[in-house]
């Protein structure tokens, strides 16, 4: 059983504590039944289960009387799901990230059309921002959206798109010519069955997730598919990431907690020369370091989430700190857990081996660790 004493911290309200306890019970009961042998099918099943369980109402908000995005809730859900099942965390996160622009900036018609389906687990969403030549450098995106009467025609390529190939709807960012760099981007809703949109390549990673390169060739969408105003795309993308970047840190925290749990079980049950492995002072030192990293990560994660929920217009610095520290330290915590498991730690299918593969991508996506350092430095000096 993972440590839950952090829920008594003043960052949380009673509703958060109730949600965390209920989700832990649900995840223990429901997630063990999901077959992971086919990643696409597993993601579809997880989205359906999360929708039926009512958890996706926290990810896709703004329609049908839904509450506004609550970042502490999002973080608690991602932490808990990641502790149980990395793919379940992925499935939840992408329902939120994929529709975040609609939740924050969409029209009532756009919200009614998509958010109810996504919340129910009846539609899978995706966030199409990254391009082959502009990963973290979003302002230099080259994909175009050319106005043609009451339509826009999209041409270009997006890559490393989570849920690529299985999504029903994509939030796509393209250049509309409103200005150079960041000023020229706009955001659009593009259903997956739109003519001219195709999956160019499925991408395989060390931790199986549905990922793809998408190609847009004279892909025509109605002008009403634009989210917000023309030229607002960069602002929209950064606003969405400002909400969801802290949740990436929360997922890393969930992986860390599970690794610490697994390590404690291992060192207290494994015996060497008649004594528990934990009796070795070096092992105690490893456990202590892991525990410190977990708690420090949690403090940074929930500080950022609390600040956003309490009216901070931007939490760019706080979210960047949480993501940088939590993902980097999770890598170290999990590595120690693998080491404490000895040969079993690198055996395919072992929990710590799966965690070792899961954590690596979190230090890259939604802003790589070195990009977070640049953000933190600039925000610190700017303040």
C-alpha positions, 0 to 999 in steps of 0.5 A: 500500500502506497503512502497516502499521508501527503493527502493531509497536506493543505494543498488538498480539499476533502473532495480531493482526498475522497477522489484519490481513495475512490480511484485507488479502489476502482483501479485495483478492481478494474485495471487488472482485467485489461489485456495489454497484448494489443496496445491499440485495443488496450488503449481503447478498452482503457478509455472506455473503462475510464469513461464508464467509471466517470473519471474522464469527466475531470479531463474533458470539461466545459460542456453539459454542466461539467466543472472547470479543469481542476489541476489538483484533481488531474494530478491526483488521477494521473499519479494514481493511475500511473502507480497502477498502470502506465497505459491507463495513465496515458489513456486518461492524460490524452483525453484531457490534453487532446481536448484541452484547447476545446475545454479552454477556448472552444465555442459552445458548439465545439464543446457540445460536439466533442467533449461529451463523447470524450468524457463518456469514453466514446471518442478518443482524442489527440494533440497534434503539435509536434513536427519533424523539424520543430519539436520543442520549437513550436513557434517554427512549425511549418504546417499550413492552413490556407483559407479558401472561402468558408474552409481551411486547407491543411498541408504538412506533417505532424509526428510523435502524436500520441493516440495517432492512428486510433484517435477519433479527433485531433487538435491540430496546430497550423500556420495561417499566415497571421504573422511570423513565428508564434503569431502565425499559428492557429488551432483546429479540430480535425476529425480522424476521418477527414479526407486528406488526413492519413497515418503515414507511419506508426511509431514503436517505443520502448514502452508500447503506446499508440504513436504515429506520424500524420500527413495532411494533404489538401485536407479541407475542414470548415472554417468553423473548425478553428478553435479561438481566433486566427493567430491564437494557436501558440497562446492556446497551445501554451495555455493547454501545456500550462495546465497539463505539464504539471500532470506529467510530473504527477505521472512521474510521481506515480511511477516513483511511488510504485518503484519505492513500494516495490523496492520496500517489498523486495528489501524487506522480504529478500534475505542475504546470509540470514538477514533481510536485505534491508538490514544493510546500511547501504540499502537503507541509504538507497531507500532513504534517498528514494523516499526524499525524492518522492516527497520532494517531487510531490511538494513541487507537483502539488504546489504548481497544481494548487497555484493554478487552481487558486487563480494564478494566471500562469504557472509556467515556472512552477510547472516547469520545476515540477516536471523537470524535478519529478521526471528526472528524479523518477528516473533515479528512483526507478533505477535504484529499484531495479538495482535493488531487485538484482537480476529480477529487475531487468527481467521482462515483465517485472514491475520495475522493468516496466517502470524503467521503460515507462519513465524515460519518455516523460523526460522528453515529451511536453518539453524536454528536461533541458527545455524546462531548465531554459524556461525556469532560468528565463522565468526566474530572471524575468521575475 
